[in-house]
Amino acid sequence: MLSNISFFLLLLSTLFYWSRLTTFQNTWIYFFGKLTGLLSNCCLTALLLTRWFTAGHLPLSNLYESSIFLSWSLILTHILIDLKSEGAWIGATTAPSAMFINGFCILSLPKDMQRVTALVPALQSNWLLMHVSMMIFSYAALLSGTLLSITLLVLDTLNIKETQISFFTNKNSNSSKYLVQHKNSFFVTKPISLIKLLKELDYWSYRSINIGFPFLTLGILSGAVWANETWGSYWNWDPKETWALITWFIFAIYLHVRINKGWKGRKVALIGLLGFFVTWFCYLGVNLLGIGLHSYGWLN
């Protein structure tokens, strides 16, 4: 019931955010987008706490529970970013993702998986909280960052007209009519309002990935320690482990070229695009295959 309510609220939040993009200065629609997103997260919080107290363990034991936690983490991430960002593009990018994950949990996953059950023996460990929560937090932050990279690529490729994004400029100012003429810059001959939007997307994409990467590192390290306790080896080249390592290298490259090489804008966003698909396959694709030592996350 709570998951259904959360899905409906996320749908409303998505509609409000996208309506905000077309109605420009209507702040009430923007407010309702934030409010419905917050209420949705409250519903998911209540759902997770209810399952926790009912089952007596952290609700991260299968794909349904981890997906609900991922949806909750995505909403929390976009709420935190939204507190400091200036426009509706952040919520319009991340809210639909949380909604689709929530819908996937409700409509696609088996009913048996959605019921509260006891932990399988492999998960009866104190490392469950540390490892799985770190991985889910990393997925949420990394997916948020890569979604913003994709949005940057789409807007830059389509070269959206200045009037379509004028809510990022002062309506009493004529500054948006001018073009930037600096050479050797990613933001060349774009309307100033579009430049500001692209810079904001680039900045928050980097910040999100920069936050998600340490979580991913902690998740992999804690998983290695847990694996040694459970299976007698720190690394088994399990499909989940392998793809987690691939994901780590992709975002290590992203941060390296961003920090040390000074890449910004479109070039580094292309790495973010690759990271988006790799992250999704690491989290969901491997589980759907139902193979390896992590197959309990899909079906028993």
Buried (B, 14 or more C-beta within 10 A) or exposed (E): EBBEBBBBBBBBBBBBBBBBBEBBEBEEBBEBBBBBBBBBBBBBBEBBEEBBEEBEBBBBBBBBBBBBBBBBBBBBBBBBBBEEBEBBBBBBBBBBBBBBBBBBBBEEBEEEBBEBBEBEEBBEBEBBEBBBBBBBBBBBBBBBBBBBBBBBBEBBEEEBEBEBBBBBBEEEEEEBEEEEEEEEEBBEEBBBBBBBBBBBBBEBBBBBBBBBBEBBBBBBBBBBEBBEEBEEEBBBEBBBBBBBBBBBEBBEBBBEBBEEEEBBBBEBBBBBBBBBEBBBBBBBBBBEBEEBBBBBBBBE
